[in-house]
Amino acid sequence: MKKLFALAASAAIFSAPVAFAQQLNAYCSTDQAWCELAAAEFTKATGIKVQQTRLPTGEALARIKAEAANPKVDIWWGGTGDPFLQAAEEKLLDAYRPTYLNQLHDWAVRQYDLSNNMVGGFYTSAIGFGWNTELMKKKNLPVPKCWMDLLDPKYKGEVEMANPGTSGGAYTIVAGLVQTFGEEKAFDYMKRLHKNITSYTRSSNAQGKSVARGEVAIGISFMFGFDDERYAGFPVLSGPACEGAGYEVGGIALVKGARNPAEAKRYYDWLMSAEGQATGGKAGSFQSPANKTFKPDARIPSMEGVKLVNYDFKKYGSSAERRRIIERWEREVNSLPR
């Protein structure tokens, strides 16, 4: 009898429900430090574990497409918004319209309207040039003020930007040039600029560090990335192009078919809250936050006085347009010798 009782008790223990720790899976496409800090702070605040992978937006979109039949992540956040809008168009995301839209800037709310509530505006920042002041002085290079300045042969091998096929930020640069000059003139410009480009990196986060380390004199990317390095003590300055600056509205979205939808929504709401948005400045990322209910980090560069392109997010955020522009860039620009 004792043996039977022991066996029954043992069976009861192993058949009892097991309490699993709450967790979620995420792709993050903003700066690595921000990705890591946000996940850690959210877990500290809620007890929910975040399994998170940092990927450039172009790569994150490709992964989400490939995983559509069996999604590996629940939420995708950070990084330029065009790939998010493409994911929305392809029905890879779940609609979500938060109740706290009155706490967000108008440009953030517009992203919900553009995407049938599948994409929110997470932050904004403008494209510009960054340069290493010491290297520029050493090489006797003038500071570029305008896009056309970068065509000067003296900048050959001195300019770096990312590849628009893998980087949402670089796609914003290309689409911004198309909207500034018109498509034919923009592609003619990029063919000429190609002669001065030293390399096209996978991510637009690379340019700030390349310029800061003196690996390249000039970078083309979001200006906040160069400011990150300046505040870290490197000899880096930045500025917008005189003809006009493209800009991003970073995205945030819930992935369709998520395995942990309740936890993902909690992470989403926390990231959009004043507490979550403030982690950007704490991590040394100086994009302008979507939430307007708190005082942002004083180091975030002002957009006042920057001539912004009238960016058509609906057109250039569509899958077909992005694919067409990137294919043309690969065919007519990236294939050229340097």
C-alpha positions in Angstrom: 0.0 0.0 0.0 2.8 2.4 0.9 4.4 1.8 -2.5 1.2 2.4 -4.3 0.6 5.6 -2.3 4.1 6.8 -3.1 3.6 6.1 -6.8 0.3 7.9 -6.8 1.8 10.9 -5.1 4.7 11.0 -7.5 2.3 10.9 -10.5 0.3 13.7 -9.1 3.4 15.9 -8.8 4.5 15.3 -12.4 1.0 15.8 -13.8 0.3 19.1 -11.9 0.4 22.3 -14.0 3.9 23.9 -14.2 4.1 27.7 -13.8 6.2 29.0 -16.6 7.8 32.5 -16.4 6.2 35.0 -18.7 8.3 36.0 -21.7 8.1 37.4 -25.2 10.3 37.5 -28.3 11.3 40.6 -30.1 13.2 42.1 -33.0 14.8 45.4 -32.3 16.2 47.6 -35.1 17.4 50.7 -33.2 20.8 51.1 -31.5 22.1 48.0 -29.7 22.5 49.8 -26.4 18.9 51.0 -26.5 17.6 47.6 -27.4 19.4 46.0 -24.5 18.5 48.7 -21.9 14.8 48.8 -22.9 14.6 45.0 -22.5 16.3 45.0 -19.2 14.3 47.9 -17.8 11.0 46.3 -18.9 11.9 43.0 -17.3 12.8 44.8 -14.1 9.5 46.6 -14.1 7.2 43.7 -15.1 9.1 40.5 -14.5 8.5 39.5 -18.1 11.6 38.2 -19.8 12.5 39.5 -23.3 14.3 37.3 -25.8 15.4 40.0 -28.2 17.5 40.0 -31.4 19.0 43.2 -32.9 18.6 43.4 -36.7 18.7 46.2 -39.3 15.2 47.0 -40.5 15.7 45.5 -43.9 16.9 42.2 -42.4 14.2 42.2 -39.8 11.6 42.6 -42.5 13.1 39.7 -44.5 13.1 37.5 -41.4 9.4 38.3 -40.6 8.5 37.5 -44.2 10.4 34.2 -44.1 8.8 33.3 -40.7 5.2 34.3 -41.6 3.9 30.8 -41.5 5.5 30.2 -38.1 6.4 33.5 -36.5 9.4 33.5 -34.2 8.8 36.9 -32.6 5.9 38.8 -31.1 6.9 42.4 -31.6 9.3 44.5 -33.7 10.3 48.0 -32.7 12.8 50.7 -33.5 14.5 51.5 -36.9 13.2 53.5 -39.8 9.5 53.1 -40.5 9.4 52.4 -44.3 10.0 48.6 -43.8 7.3 48.5 -41.1 4.8 50.0 -43.6 5.8 47.4 -46.1 5.2 44.7 -43.5 1.8 46.2 -42.9 1.0 46.2 -46.6 1.9 42.5 -46.8 -0.4 41.7 -43.8 2.5 40.5 -41.7 1.4 42.6 -38.7 -1.5 42.8 -36.3 -3.6 46.0 -36.0 -3.4 47.9 -32.7 -4.6 51.4 -32.0 -3.6 52.4 -28.4 -5.9 54.4 -26.2 -3.2 56.9 -25.4 -2.8 58.5 -28.8 -3.4 61.9 -27.3 0.0 61.5 -25.5 1.8 61.1 -28.9 3.0 63.7 -31.4 0.9 64.1 -34.6 3.7 62.6 -36.8 3.5 59.4 -34.6 -0.3 59.2 -34.9 -0.1 59.6 -38.7 1.7 56.3 -38.9 -1.3 54.5 -37.5 -3.6 56.1 -40.0 -1.2 55.3 -42.9 -1.0 51.6 -41.9 -4.5 50.7 -40.9 -3.3 50.8 -37.3 -0.6 48.2 -37.8 2.4 50.6 -37.3 2.9 53.3 -34.7 5.4 56.1 -34.9 8.1 55.5 -32.3 10.6 58.3 -32.8 11.8 60.7 -35.5 15.2 61.9 -36.8 16.7 63.6 -39.8 19.3 62.5 -42.3 22.5 64.5 -42.6 26.3 64.4 -42.8 28.7 63.6 -40.0 32.5 64.3 -40.1 35.6 63.7 -38.1 37.0 67.2 -37.4 40.6 66.1 -36.8 40.7 63.9 -39.9 39.1 66.7 -42.1 41.8 69.1 -40.8 44.6 66.6 -41.3 43.5 65.9 -44.9 42.6 69.5 -45.6 39.0 68.7 -46.6 36.3 71.3 -46.5 33.1 70.6 -44.5 30.3 69.6 -46.8 27.2 71.8 -46.6 25.1 70.4 -49.4 24.6 67.1 -51.3 26.4 68.5 -54.3 29.5 69.2 -52.3 30.1 65.5 -51.8 30.7 65.0 -55.6 34.0 66.8 -55.4 36.8 64.4 -56.4 38.8 65.4 -53.2 36.3 63.3 -51.2 37.1 60.1 -53.2 37.3 57.2 -50.7 36.3 59.5 -47.8 32.5 59.0 -47.7 30.6 56.1 -46.2 26.9 55.2 -46.1 24.8 52.0 -45.7 23.3 49.7 -48.4 19.6 50.4 -48.9 19.0 46.8 -49.5 19.8 45.9 -45.9 19.4 49.2 -44.1 16.1 51.1 -43.7 18.1 54.2 -43.0 20.0 54.0 -46.3 16.7 53.5 -48.1 15.5 56.7 -46.4 18.5 58.4 -47.8 17.9 57.1 -51.4 14.1 57.8 -51.2 14.8 61.3 -49.8 17.2 62.1 -52.7 14.5 60.9 -55.2 12.0 63.2 -53.6 14.5 66.1 -53.4 15.8 66.1 -56.9 13.4 63.9 -58.9 14.2 60.3 -59.7 16.4 60.7 -62.8 18.5 63.5 -61.3 18.8 61.6 -58.0 20.1 58.5 -59.7 22.5 60.5 -61.8 23.7 62.1 -58.5 24.1 58.7 -56.8 26.1 57.3 -59.7 28.5 60.2 -59.4 28.6 60.0 -55.6 29.4 56.3 -55.9 32.9 57.2 -57.1 33.6 58.8 -53.7 32.0 56.1 -51.5 34.5 53.9 -49.7 32.0 51.2 -48.7 28.3 50.5 -48.2 27.7 49.0 -44.7 24.9 46.6 -43.7 23.4 49.0 -41.2 23.1 52.8 -41.0 24.2 52.6 -37.3 27.8 52.0 -38.5 28.5 55.5 -39.9 28.7 57.3 -36.5 31.3 54.8 -35.2 33.3 54.8 -38.5 33.6 58.6 -38.4 34.4 58.6 -34.7 37.2 56.1 -35.1 38.7 58.0 -38.0 38.1 55.0 -40.4 36.3 57.4 -42.7 36.2 61.2 -42.8 32.5 61.7 -43.7 29.4 59.6 -43.1 25.9 59.9 -44.4 23.2 58.8 -42.0 20.8 60.0 -39.3 22.4 62.9 -37.5 21.6 61.6 -34.0 24.1 58.8 -34.6 26.9 61.3 -35.0 25.7 63.2 -32.0 26.0 60.0 -30.0 29.7 59.9 -30.8 30.2 63.6 -30.1 28.7 63.2 -26.6 31.0 60.2 -26.1 34.0 62.5 -26.5 34.9 61.9 -30.1 35.8 64.7 -32.6 32.6 64.5 -34.5 30.2 67.1 -35.8 27.1 66.9 -38.0 24.7 69.0 -40.1 21.9 68.6 -42.6 22.2 69.1 -46.4 21.3 72.6 -47.6 19.0 71.2 -50.4 16.8 69.3 -47.9 17.0 66.4 -45.4 15.1 63.2 -45.6 13.8 61.9 -42.3 12.5 58.8 -40.6 9.6 58.0 -38.4 10.8 54.9 -36.5 8.3 52.1 -36.2 6.8 49.8 -33.7 4.4 46.9 -34.4 2.9 43.6 -33.2 3.7 40.6 -35.4 0.8 38.7 -36.8 0.5 35.2 -35.3 2.5 36.1 -32.2 2.8 33.3 -29.6 2.8 35.7 -26.7 0.4 38.5 -27.7 -0.5 39.7 -24.2 3.1 40.1 -23.2 4.0 41.7 -26.5 1.2 44.3 -26.0 2.6 45.1 -22.5 6.0 45.6 -24.0 4.6 47.8 -26.7 2.7 50.0 -24.3 5.7 50.3 -22.0 8.0 51.2 -24.9 5.6 54.0 -25.9 5.2 55.3 -22.3 7.3 58.1 -20.9 9.3 55.6 -19.0 10.1 53.5 -22.0 10.8 56.4 -24.3 13.2 57.9 -21.8 15.5 54.8 -22.1 16.6 56.1 -25.5 18.5 59.1 -24.0 19.7 56.9 -21.1 21.3 54.5 -23.7 22.8 57.4 -25.6 20.4 57.3 -28.5 19.1 60.8 -29.4 16.1 60.4 -31.7 13.1 62.6 -30.9 10.6 60.5 -28.9 7.0 60.1 -29.9 5.6 60.5 -26.4 5.1 64.2 -25.6 4.2 63.9 -21.9 7.7 64.1 -20.5 10.8 66.3 -21.0 13.2 64.5 -23.4 16.9 64.4 -23.0 18.4 67.8 -23.6 21.1 66.3 -25.9 18.5 65.3 -28.5 19.1 67.6 -31.5 16.4 70.1 -32.4 14.6 69.7 -35.8 14.0 73.4 -35.9 15.8 75.1 -38.8 16.3 71.8 -40.6 14.8 71.9 -44.2 12.9 68.7 -44.3 11.9 66.9 -47.5 8.1 66.5 -47.9 8.5 62.8 -47.5 5.7 60.6 -49.0 5.6 57.7 -46.5 2.7 56.1 -48.2 4.4 55.9 -51.6 7.9 55.1 -50.5 6.7 52.8 -47.7 5.1 50.5 -50.2 6.6 47.1 -51.0 6.5 47.6 -54.7 8.1 51.0 -54.7 10.9 50.0 -52.2 11.7 46.9 -54.3 11.8 49.0 -57.5 14.0 51.7 -56.1 16.4 49.2 -54.5 16.6 47.1 -57.6 17.4 50.2 -59.7 20.0 51.3 -57.2 21.7 47.8 -57.3 21.6 47.8 -61.1 22.6 51.3 -61.9 24.7 52.4 -58.9 26.1 49.6 -56.8 27.2 47.6 -59.8 29.5 50.4 -61.0 33.3 50.3 -60.4 34.8 52.8 -58.0 
